[in-house]
Amino acid sequence: MTGRCASGRAAHLWAHFEADRSAGRIQVRVCNLAGIVDEAKRLSATHTLLQGHRGFDILHVAAALQLQATEFLTFDANQRRLASAEGLLVPL
């Protein structure tokens, strides 16, 4: 069952997410979508022609920038390059 999560496992993971949120390790923040789209346009114009970033990767980095994040977590090497190029700390 690649790509699927059993309902019991999903409930377990959701409980961990909620515990982390309650403890302040995860913050749920409201985003200004218009600001994110504007930032995404800038990122696309600045980086995509030479590096070929995908739309959702750009939107994720744009959201991080709009929320004034300092760190960015990703498993995607291309997205890592974009976030790093924009000054975000991307731990390995």
matplotlib code that plots the C-alpha trace (Angstrom):
import matplotlib.pyplot as plt

x = [0.0, 2.5, 1.4, -1.4, -1.7, -3.9, -6.6, -5.2, -1.8, -3.3, -5.1, -1.8, 0.0, -2.8, -2.6, 1.1, 0.5, -2.1, 0.2, 3.0, 0.7, -0.6, 3.0, 3.9, 6.3, 4.0, 2.2, -0.8, -0.7, -3.1, -1.6, -2.4, -2.9, -2.5, 0.9, 2.0, 1.0, 2.9, 6.0, 5.6, 5.6, 8.8, 10.4, 9.3, 10.6, 13.9, 14.7, 12.5, 13.9, 17.4, 16.5, 13.1, 11.2, 7.7, 4.6, 3.9, 7.5, 7.5, 4.3, 5.7, 8.8, 6.8, 4.5, 7.6, 9.0, 5.7, 5.5, 9.0, 10.3, 14.0, 14.1, 12.6, 12.2, 12.0, 13.0, 13.1, 16.6, 15.2, 13.0, 16.0, 18.0, 15.2, 14.7, 18.5, 18.8, 16.2, 18.2, 16.2, 18.2, 17.5, 18.8, 19.8]
y = [0.0, 2.6, 6.2, 5.2, 5.5, 3.2, 5.0, 4.0, 5.4, 8.6, 9.2, 8.6, 11.1, 13.6, 13.3, 14.0, 17.0, 18.4, 17.8, 19.6, 22.5, 22.7, 22.7, 25.6, 23.6, 24.1, 27.4, 27.6, 31.1, 33.0, 33.9, 36.7, 34.8, 37.9, 38.7, 35.0, 35.1, 38.4, 36.9, 33.8, 35.9, 37.6, 34.2, 32.8, 35.8, 35.7, 32.0, 29.8, 30.5, 29.2, 26.7, 25.3, 25.5, 24.0, 26.1, 24.5, 24.6, 28.3, 28.9, 27.1, 29.2, 32.3, 31.5, 30.9, 34.3, 36.1, 34.6, 35.7, 32.2, 31.8, 28.0, 25.9, 22.1, 20.1, 16.8, 18.3, 19.3, 21.9, 23.5, 23.5, 25.5, 28.0, 28.5, 28.8, 31.3, 33.4, 33.3, 30.7, 28.2, 24.8, 22.0, 18.7]
z = [0.0, -1.1, -0.5, 1.9, 5.6, 7.7, 9.6, 12.9, 11.9, 10.5, 13.9, 15.7, 13.5, 13.8, 17.6, 17.5, 15.3, 17.7, 20.7, 18.9, 18.1, 21.7, 23.0, 20.6, 18.5, 15.4, 14.7, 12.5, 10.9, 8.6, 5.3, 2.9, -0.3, -2.5, -0.9, -1.4, -5.1, -5.6, -3.9, -6.0, -9.2, -8.1, -7.3, -10.6, -12.6, -10.6, -10.5, -12.7, -16.2, -15.2, -12.5, -13.6, -10.3, -10.1, -9.2, -5.8, -4.8, -5.6, -3.6, -0.6, -0.5, -1.1, 1.8, 4.0, 3.0, 3.5, 7.0, 7.7, 8.3, 8.9, 8.3, 5.6, 5.7, 2.5, 1.0, -2.6, -3.8, -6.3, -3.7, -1.3, -3.8, -4.2, -0.5, 0.1, -2.8, -1.0, 2.3, 4.2, 6.3, 4.9, 7.2, 5.6]

ax = plt.figure().add_subplot(projection="3d")
ax.plot(x, y, z, "-o")
ax.set_aspect("equal")
plt.show()
